Amino acid sequence: MATISAKDVMSLRNRTGLGMMECKKALTETDGDIDAAIELLRKQLKGKMDERADREAGEGTIALSAKDGQVAIIQLQSETDFAAKNDTFVEAADKIAEMAVSEADGDITATEAMTAITDELRITIKENISVAKGHKLSGEKVGSYLHHNRQVGVIIAGEGDLSDDLLTGICQHIAASVPTPIAVDQAGLPADEVEKNKQAAIEEAKASGKPQEIAEKIATGKLRKWIDDNTLLGQQYLREMDSKKPVRDFLPKGAKITAFVRYKLGE
């Protein structure tokens, strides 16, 4: 049987973040083979952590990654804010985002490689940790914005003469705007929501005693305002609030925004 030195135990502890006694026991069982000890600990502790998978995970961090006309956003979930601010946790989130940008466009399901990273975190941090959600966009132009607290992030895709600064500014607008835009423009709004708001505006106008024709004209104006308030291109651009102009007015001729995704921790 190999002699287990304090140096070996400390080396295993540094690589796993586990206690000295757990590390020494694993090394003893694997005859001093550090890699085998890590694999043994992973199997032993993963089973224990799987028992905690139903524990509520309401904290976490958001991470972004972009390359070659592709951009991805992921939300890595944890149980506590303390864990979410751990450097190892944040670095893992960034690594998962880098993996996500290589996935197909659309919603992202955690891959085996991503799950391996979260398993390691669950073992070392001892919390229920998982990739809560992720999304990837592709486009002629892409941009992103991550708020300093890493609790709000936005990715965007578009076409045409869109500068990086403008794309970042629009992402910041999406992050901060109240209400949060539902879609890029009217075409992306749910048809039932548009119809519901149209009928509500008509009924409100009629209730004030206006004839049907006048009521419909009033309703058209109110519906247009509702559409502008809830679409990215119709909202007043927050970075240029003094201008009181909508986002659409700041897009260069021929340019367009094709898609955006906004994540806020807890939503």
N, C-alpha and C positions, 0 to 999 in steps of 0.2 A: 504493500500500500504506500502510495506517495505521501511524502511529508507536506502538510498544508501550512505554508508560511503566512505570516501576518500580511506580507506584501501581496500574496496571491488573493487573500480575502479582501484586502483593500481595493485591489484592481477590479475584482468582481463587483464589489460594492459601488465603485465609481461608474461602472458600465451599466448597472441595473438600478441603482438608487435604493436598493433593499438593505435591510439590517445586517450587521456583521454576523450574527448567529445564523440567519437564513443562508447567507453566502457561504459560511464555513461548512454548514451541513451539506449544501449542494456540492461543494468541492470535494468533500469527503466521499459522498456517494458516487461521484464521477472520477474518483482517483486523481484529483487535481487538474482535470481537463477543464479549462475555463469555458471554452465554447460549448462543451457538453453540459456544463453546469448551467449556463445561460438557457439552453434549450430545455433542460429539466425544470428550471424555475418557471420558464414560460408556460410549460404544460401544467405544472402544479398550480400556479397562481391564476392562470386563465380560467380554470375550472371554478375557483373561488370567486373570481370577478364576474363570471357569467351568472352566478347566483344573485348578483347585485344589479343585473341589467334592468330590472324594473324600477330601480330607484330614480326619482325625478332628477332630470338634468336640465336646470333652467338657466345656467350661465354658459359662458363660452367666449369664442372669438370668431371674427370673420377674417378671411384671407382672400387675396386676389393674386392672379398671375396672368401675364399676357405675353404673347410672342407671335410674330408673323401673321397679323390679321386675326388672331384668336385671343379670346380673353375669358377667364373663368373666375367664378366666385364660389366659395364654400363657407359653410358655418360648422365649426367644430364645437360640439357641446360638452359641457362639464357640469358637475354638481355644484361647485362653488366658484365664486369670483376669485378666490385665492389661487385655485388651480389654473383658472383661465389666464392669470397674469404671470404664471410660471414661464420662464424663458424656454424651457424644453417644450412646453405645451404650444407656445406661440410658434416656435421653430417647426414643430410638427404640422401645425396648421398651414404654414407657408409651404412646406414640402408637399402636403396633400393638394394644395391649390396648383402647384407646379405639375403634379400628375394629372389633375383635372383638365388642364388646358390641352392635354393630348387626347382627351376623350371626344366622343361625337357631340355635336351640337344638341342642346336641350338639357333637360334635367339629368343630373348625374347620380348614379347609384354607386356606392362605395365599392371599389375593386378589392381584390385580394391584397394587393400591395398597400392600399389605403387602410384596410382592416388590420393588417399586420402592424402598422404604425399606431393605430388606436389601441390595439391589444397591448403593445409595449407601454403606452401611456397609462392604461388601466392598471397594469401591474405595478408600475413604479409610483404613480400618484395615488392609486387605490381609490379611484372614483369611477362612476359610470361615465364613460367617455365614448362619443361616437360622432360620425359625420352626420349631422342632422339633415343637411340638404346641400345641393350644389347645382350650378348651372353654367353652361358654356355657350358663348356666342362667337360667331365668325362674321367678318365683314371686310369690305374694302378699307374701312377705317374703324378702329376700335379705341375705346378709352375706358378709364376707370377712376374711382375715387374711394379711398378708405379713410373714414374719420379717425382722428387721433386716438380715440378710445377703443377703436376696432370693434365697435358695436353697430356701426352702420357702414354699409358698403354698396357701391353701385358699379355696374358694368354697362357699356353701351356699344352699339355697332351702327355704322352708317356708311353712306356713299357720298362721293364728291369731294369738294375742296374744304374739308373739315380739319381745322388745325388741332393739334394736341391740346392747346390751351382752351379752345372752345369746347372740345369734348370733355375736358376736365371740368370746366365751368358748368356745363349742362349736367354732368354727374353730380356736382355739388348742389345744383338746383334741385335735382330729384331727391337727394338725400335730405334736404332741409324743407322742401315745400310742404305746406299744409293747405289743402289736402294733398296727399301723395298722388301724383298722376296715376291713373288707372291704365292708360294706354298712350301710345305716341300721338294718335289723332283719333277722330271720330270713328274711322273704319275699325279701330281696334276695341272700341267700347262694346260691352255686351248689348245686343239688340233689345233684350227685354228691359234692361235698365234705362235705355234711351226712351223706349216707349212708355215706361212707367212714369218717368219724369215729364214727358210730353203731356200725358193725360192729366197728371197732377196740376200742371201749369194751366191747362185748359179749364179744369174744374175750378181752380182758384179764380181765374178771370171771370168765369160765368157766375160764380157765387157773388161777385161784386156787382152783378146786374148788367154786365156787358152782353150784347148780342153775340151769337155764335161766331160770326165773321170777325168781329173785333177781338173776341176772346182768343181765337186761333192766332191772330197776329201778335197779340200780347204774349201768348204761350210760345210762339216761335222765338221771340226775343229772349224769354226766360230760359228756353231750352238751349239756345245758343250760348248763353252765359254759363249754364250748367256744364255744357260740353267743354267750353274753354277752361272752366275751373278744374275739370277732371282729366284733361289731356295735356301732355307735355308741351306740345306746340302751341296750345292756347293759353297757357299760364304766363303771367308776367315774369320775365327773366329776373331772378333774384339778384344776380350779379350786377345787373344794370337797372336797379329798381327805379332810379330817378327818371329813366326814359319812359317808364310805364308802357313798354312795348312787350309783346309776347315773344316767347322763344323762337317762334317761326320767323320773326323779322330779323333774327341774328344769323340765320343760316345763309351761307353764300348761295348765289343763284345756281340752281341745278343740284344742290346738295340735299340730302335727306337723312333723317334718323330712321333706321329700320327696326331697331329693338333696344330695349333696356331691361335690366333686372335690378331690383333694389332689395337688399336684405337688411333687416334690423333685428338685432338679437331679441328674442322673445316673441317675435311675430311669425 
